Amino acid sequence: MEGNITFEDFLKLDMRIGTIIEINDFPKARKPAYQLKIDFGSLGIKNSSAQITNLYTKEELLNKQVISVINFKPRQIANFMSECLVLGVYKDNNVVLLQASETIKNGTQVN
């Protein structure tokens, strides 16, 4: 990892809990991915592209709560606009989603 950031830099990240409410295949993505719609409560519904097809089925993802960074600039991925970044960690070249251990109100800020 390069360089250190300040605590103030960290505070610029807006990480929130949201619930996946829709999952679609994303055949135009370069790597296998899903198109997700995530409900962040009063903050609205945001789209995300996630390369999580190896470990998660669409059925497993529906209604799953995830942690996402919601204040990145939207990013065009093929024909899809990704508006937030779902957080995960790599394990054996697959992404494992980060999530809360209990159900949390959508839109709750992670701090």
Secondary structure, 3 states (H helix, E strand, C coil): CCCCCCHHHHHCCCEEEEEEEEEEECCCCCCCCEEEEEECHHHCEEEEEECCCCCCCHHHHCCCEEEEECCCCCEEECCEEECCEECEEEECCEEEECCCCCCCCCCCECC
